Amino acid sequence: MHRDGQTVPRTGRELAADLWTAWSAGQTVSFGDLDVDATGTTYQIRVTGIAEEIPKPADGGRWGESTLALTLVEV
């Protein structure tokens, strides 16, 4: 959910998969900081590091919670 209460139309798994793809391909992606809804400012970034922690690894490919840690570089 966005800070303004709007629902994100994609699942967390879909968003995580996009980040893994961007990282592995070295793609540049658009990034909105925490205050993007107030400022409208976005940045072009590259994911230079990514790690995912899944509390219940057996659920990793299906559903469940995970935490992504990202290292981002503005380009």
WOCORQUI-V75809 format. One record per pair of residues at least 12 apart in sequence whose ideal C-beta (glycine too) atoms are under 10 Angstrom apart, sorted by the first residue. I is the first residue (numbers start at 1). J is the second residue. If there is no record, write none. Layout:
I;J
I;J
This chain:
2;32
2;36
2;37
3;34
3;35
3;36
3;37
3;38
4;37
4;38
6;37
11;63
12;63
12;64
12;65
12;66
12;68
13;60
13;61
13;62
13;63
13;64
13;66
15;68
16;50
16;52
16;66
16;67
16;68
18;47
19;47
19;50
19;52
19;68
19;70
20;47
20;50
20;52
20;68
21;47
22;45
22;46
22;47
22;50
22;70
23;46
23;47
23;48
23;49
23;50
23;70
23;71
24;47
24;50
25;47
26;46
26;47
26;48
27;45
27;46
27;47
28;43
28;44
28;45
28;46
28;47
28;73
28;74
28;75
29;42
29;43
29;44
29;45
29;46
29;47
29;72
29;75
30;42
30;43
30;44
30;45
31;43
31;44
31;45
31;46
31;47
31;70
31;72
31;74
43;72
43;74
43;75
44;73
44;74
44;75
45;70
45;71
45;72
45;73
45;74
45;75
46;71
46;72
46;73
46;74
46;75
47;68
47;70
47;71
47;72
47;73
48;70
48;71
48;72
48;73
49;69
49;70
49;71
49;72
49;73
50;68
50;69
50;70
50;71
50;72
51;67
51;68
51;69
51;70
51;71
52;66
52;67
52;68
52;69
52;70
53;65
53;66
53;67
53;68
53;69
54;66
54;67
55;67
